[in-house]
Amino acid sequence: MNYYVTPAVFFSLVFASLFSNVSAGGIVFADLPLVPNYAKSHGILMGLAFVVVLPGGAILVRLLSSRGKTAVWLHVCIQIMGWVLMIAGLPMGIKVGKILDRLENNAHTILGTVVVALLLFQPLFGYLHHRRFKTTQKRGKWTLFHVWYGRILILLGMLNGGFGLKLAANSTGGNIAYGVVAGVIGATYVAVCCDGGNVEVAKQLNTPAGMSSEGSPTRILLVIDAQRCLFDPPNPVPGSTKILRNLEVALAQERAASPPTKVIWIRHGEADDPDFAPNTTPWEIVQTELFRIQENEPVVDKTTPDSFHETSLASHIEAAGFDPKSLQLVIMGMQSDFCVQTTARSAIARYPSARVSLVRGAHGTYDNESTGKTAEEVSEQIERELRDEGIIIEVVN
């Protein structure tokens, strides 16, 4: 007969064993021979969890941030593995503490219990962050809380491992080995976190900046939906002439950079919409003397507001020599409150270490009749929202 223990029953047994007979006090001499094996298993499992697996999963999600969903799911799988190792090591530590009467009279067991108990909720916080991100396509309070909650507890877990070795009167060599490994991984973990933090702070503190005249091998200009139906009669966006002029200036400036900025054109198509029906005149990208697709510049076709969704855009960006940390994505085109903002948010989510910017004056949309806002007011609102989310607002020089 097979028996299945539900997670609820498992945790009930764990915490029951933690708090049962605590008040009895005293060393359980009959069980002393069990201590070495339990202690060794506890140390190995917790060491793997807090020194290798959990920080490793957090580091990888930042180093592989350019891989989008792949990095996210790799992070989830690794962190769950570390979480399971932590839970498996908990009852063994509890058993040792009960035998030696050390459950509530030393720093290691008290801090360890607190850290493990708090980390039991981390998958829930991760789920809440992910669910909100899927809805809004932007970072929020749950993201910040989930990230820093985990970072602090992982570092406390590493520190507590040292307390455990001291409590177990481990050999000097063992203490040194743990200190070196935990120190190196901990320092790497902090460095990666701080690097990411500096990127975020820099993005949050940005103000409108002039477009760079110095090119970068990883500076890429995305020209979104600059199609004739949005510029030509009978229904051009308000201020289309000025917007097109700014598009021409921005494009010329990026091409004049050294090395030239890579340009990717994005074109929207919907068979059911006569304005965007593929292979029709309104669907074509505007071509002027100064605003024209060059032979080496790819055109990416899309069918949704997100230029990355089921398109070849990511493959064009992630070409040979691609480095997400030095990536600069410059966005301009149409429409501010649809494809432009959606693509910008998707870009910063896919490449969190990249510099993502929107060119002021080189994007536009229609008046919003439901709110009474003019097209210019809508575009300004989008700029404010994106700037608050870490996207840089550039201005045409």
N, C-alpha and C positions, 0 to 999 in steps of 0.2 A: 504494500500500500504506500502511495506517495503522499507526502505531506507538504503543504505550501504555507509559508509564513508570510503574511502580508507586511508591507512596510510599517503600518501602524502598530502591528503586534511586535515587530522587531524593535522599534523605538521604545515601546512600552517596556519590553524586557530589559533593554539597555539601561533606561533610566530607573527602572525598578532595582536593578542590580547596583546602580550607583548609590541609591539612597537607602537601600535596605540594610539593616544592621549597622548603620554608621554609628549610632549612639552606643553600640555595645563596647567599642573601644578595645585596644589591645591587639597585639600581634597574634595571628592565627598560626601557631607553631606547626600544626599538623600539615599545613599547606606550603611551608617554606620551600620544600624541594621543587615546587611548581614555579617559583619566582623566576629563575634564570630563563626558562623557555618563554614564559609569558612576557617578561621584560624585553627579551631580544626581539620577539615578534612585534611587540608594541613599538619599539624603537625603529625597526626596519620599515614598518608600514607608515608610521608617522613621518619618518625621515624622507621616504619616497614622496609622500603626499606634499609636504610643506617645503622641501628643499629642491625637489626635482619636477614633479608633475604640475602642481598648481602654478608656481612661478613660470615654468616652461610654457604652459598654455597661454598665460598672460603675455609673455614676451612674443610668442609666435604670432598672436593675432595682430600685433603691431608691426612686426617685421614683414608679415605677409598681407598687409592691409590692402595691397593692390589687387589681391585675388578675390575681393568681394565676398560673396556667399561661401566660397570654399574656405576662406580664412575663418569666417564666423562659425561654420559647422565644425571645423577642426578644433577651434577653441572650445566649443561646447563639449565635444567628445572627450578632449583631454581633461577639461575641468571636471567633468562627471567622473572620469577615471580617478582623479585625485580625491574627489569627494567620497567615492566608494572606499578608497584606501584609508582615508581618514576615519570613516565610520567603522571599518573593519578593525582598525587599531584601537578604537576607543574602549570596547569592552575588555580588551587585554590589559590596558592601562588601569582600568577600574579594578580588575581582579588583583593586580599587583598592589594597588593602593589599599585595597581591603585587607589583603594578607599582611601587609607591613604596617597597617594603621597609618597611612599617609594620604588619605583622601582629602582632608580639609585642613592640613596643618603645614603646608609648604607652597611656595610660589608656583612650582611646576604644575601640580595637579589643579590648583585653583585657576591659574591663567589658562591652562590647557582646556579645562572644562568650559570656561567662558568662550574661548576662541571657537571650539568645536560647536558649541550650542549656537553661537551667532552665525557660523558658516552653514548651519543646516538650512538657514533661510535664503542663502545666496542664490540658489537656482530659481527661487520664486522671484527675487528681484531682477535676475537676468531675464526671466520670462516677461515680466512687466515692462522692462526696458524695450525688449524686442517687439512686443505687441504694440507699444506706443509708436516705436519707430516705423513699423510697417504701416501704421495709420497716417502718421504725419510726415514721414520721410525726413525727419530731422531729429537731432539730439534733444533730450529734455532733462528734467530733473532726475528722472529714474536712471538715465544713463550715467549722470555724474555720481549719483549715490551708489549705483551698482559697481562702478569702476573703483571708486575710492574706498568703499566698504571692503571690497575684496583685497585691494592692495594693503590696507592697514592690517587686516587679519592675517594675511599670508606672512607679512613681515613679523608680526607678533608670534606666529607659529614657528618661524625659523628661530627667533630668539628663545622661545620656550624649549626648543630642542636642546639648546645649550644648558638651560636649567635642569632638564631631565638627565643629561649626562653627568652633571655635577651631583645631582641627587643620587644617581646610581653608582657614584664613585668610580666612574669609567677610567680607563687607563689614560695616561698623558698623551700617548700616541693617538688614541681614539678621539680625544678631545681636540687635538690639533687637526686631525683629518676632517672632523666635522666642521671645525671653525674655518678651515681653508675652503672647503667645498661650499658651505653655506655663505661664507663671505664673498666668494667670487660670484656665485649665482645671485646673491642678494644685491651686490653692487651692480651687476648687469641689469637686474630687474629695476632697481632705482634709476639707473642711467636711462634705460629705455622709457620708463614712466616720465622722468623729468624732461626728456627730449620731446616726447609727445605733448607734455604739459606746456613746454615753451612754445611749441607750434600753436597750441590752442590759444594761449595767452596772446601771442602775436596776432592771431586772427581776430580775437575779440577786441583788441585795442586799435585795430587799423582804422584809418580815416581815408577819405577819398585820395587816391594817389595818381600822379601822372603815369601814363603808360610808359613802360620801360623801353628805352631805345637800344638797350643791350640785349641781344638775343641769347637764347639758351637752347642747347640740344634737346631739352625736354620742355620747351615752351611751345604750347600748341594752342592755336586759335580755332574755336568752334563757331562757325557761322550757321546759326539755326534758322531755318524756315524763311529765308529772305526770298520769298516767292512772289510771283507777279500778282497773284490775287490779293495780296496785302499792300501792294504799292500802286497798282494800276487802277484806273476807273473800271467799274463803277463804284467800288467800295474800298478805297484805300484807307489805311489807318490814319488817324489825325496826325498831322506833322510828318507825313511820310517822306516829303522832299528833304526836310532837315535830317531826318533819321538816316536816309540813304546817303546823304552827304557825309554824315559822321561815320557811317559804315565804310565809305570809300577811304576816308582819312585814316581810320583805324587799321584797315586792311593794308593800305600802303605803308604805314609806319611799321607794322609787323613784318612785312616782306622786306623792308629796308634794314631790318636789324641784322646784326652780325654775330652768329650765323642767322639766317632768316628763320623766322618762326614757321613751324609746320602748320599748314592750314587744312582744316577738314570742313567740308560743306555738308550740311544736314538738310534733308528734304522730307517734308511730311506728305503722306499720301493716304487718301481714304476713298475707296471706290464709290461709296454712297454719298460723298460730298462733292458736288460739281466744281467747287473751287479748288479742291485738292485731288481730284480724280487723276490718277497717273496718266502720263502721256497726253495731257491737254495743255493748252497755252497758259491758263491761270496757275497750273501746277509747277511750271518751269521756274527755275531760280533766276532772279533779276540779273541781267548782264548789261553793264555799261562799260565805257572805255576804262574807267578806274576800278570797276567792281566786276571782275570777271574770273571765272574758274580757269586756272592754269593746268597744263597737261599733267603735271605731277601731283595734283591735289585731288584726293579721293572725295567722292560724294557718297554719303551714307543715307540710305532710305529708311524711314521709320513709319510706324502706323499709330504710335501712342505719344503722349506728351514727353515721356522719358526717352531721350535719344539713345540710352544704353540698352533699353529693353528689347531683347531679341533682334539686335542689330550687330553690325560688324565694328561699331565705334571703338569698343574696348581693344579689339585686336589692332586697330590702327594706332591707338595711343600706346599700347604696350608692345612697341616694336623693338628691334634689336637695340641693346644698350639701355633699355628702359629702367629708370630709377625713380620709384615713387616718391622718395624724399626730396628729389630736386625737380619734380614735375610741377609745371606751371600751366594751368588751364585757363585760358581767357575766353569768355563767353559773350557773344552779342547776337542780335537777331530778333526774331519774333516768336511768339507773343510774350510779353513780359509776365503776364499772370497765368500762362499755360506752359508752353514748352520750355521757355527760358528758365523760369523758376524751378520747374520739375527737374530739368537736366542739371541745373546748378546744384540742387540738393542731392541728386543721385551721384554727382561727381564727388562731392565732399564726403558722402557716405562710403563710396567705393575707394576713394584715395584720401584717407583722413590726414595723411602727412603732406599732401600736396598744397600748393598755393592756388586756390580757385578764385577767379575774379570775374566781375561783370563790368562791361564798359558803359559808363553813364552816357546817355544821349544816343547810344547805338542799339537801343532796343525800344520797342513800343507795343501798343495794343489799342483796343477800341475803348470808347467810353463805356462805363459800367452803368447801365440804365437802372439796375435794381438798387444800387447804392447812391446813385446820383453823382458819382465821382467821374471826373474827366479822365481821358486816357493818360494825360500827364500825371494826374494825382495817383492813378492806379500804379503807374510805373514807379513813381517815387515811393509809394508804400511797399512795393515789392523790394526795392533797393534797401529800405530800412529793415525789412524782415530778414533779408538775406545777409545783410551786414551783421545783424544781431546773432546770426547763426555761424558767423566766422568767415563769410565770403567777402573778399576785398572789392571795393568799388573804385574802379579806375576812371579817369577822365581823359578824353581825347586832348592831346596837346595842341 
